Amino acid sequence: MRVVARRVFQFETAGHNIMIIGRKVKLRQKKLSDARSDYKWQTDTELLRLDAMPALTASFPQYLQGYTSELRRPAPTRHIFAVETVGGEHIGNCVYYNVDEAKGEVELGIMIGNRDYWGDGYGVDAVTVLVNHIFRRTKIRRVYLKTLDWNQRAQKCFLKCGFTPCGHMVKGGYSFVLMELYRLQWETGPMERVK
């Protein structure tokens, strides 16, 4: 019999507001006050390089207009959360998107934009909490992601969270490692999870 590390974390809802609390982070719904830090991170060339994204060229007022519209009418196949410290500092974002209910799978992404929180387990906690949320609150059977093949720090994070490499792909001139985590792995594996 395998011993699985168990995590006690809170899942709170107030109306439609979701708050998921881990050891180091809280995941909450995005709000307008996040726009300033999100804009800063989306114009940071080092962060964009880690995410294989082009530089944002919109001015902040233009960005804010699109941001406001997205908050008012979120896409049904995309669920984005702010990553906060337990003390309430917004340090990044995580998302699950490309929700395919027919296949029972979804893609995951994370970005810790505040460099002061790199390398201290905040990313691992955020991914763990989000995966727990997905498997506890949806019928999704597979969570997958892609990360740049040279980004060893991200790959170590995802391995700690129970993901396994499952292939490679080239897209937009970038080479990615594909990783996945199945519900069965999550239920029986060593990853910390909700009971």
QUIZI-V391204 format. One record per helix or strand. SS is the DSSP state (@ for helix, = for strand). FROM is the first residue (numbers start at 1). LEN is the number of residues. If there is no record, write none. Layout:
ss->SS from->FROM len->LEN
ss->SS from->FROM len->LEN
//
This chain:
ss->= from->6 len->1
ss->= from->10 len->5
ss->= from->17 len->5
ss->= from->25 len->5
ss->@ from->32 len->11
ss->@ from->45 len->7
ss->@ from->60 len->13
ss->= from->78 len->8
ss->= from->90 len->11
ss->= from->105 len->8
ss->@ from->115 len->3
ss->@ from->122 len->16
ss->= from->142 len->7
ss->@ from->152 len->9
ss->= from->164 len->8
ss->= from->174 len->9
ss->@ from->183 len->6
ss->= from->193 len->1
//
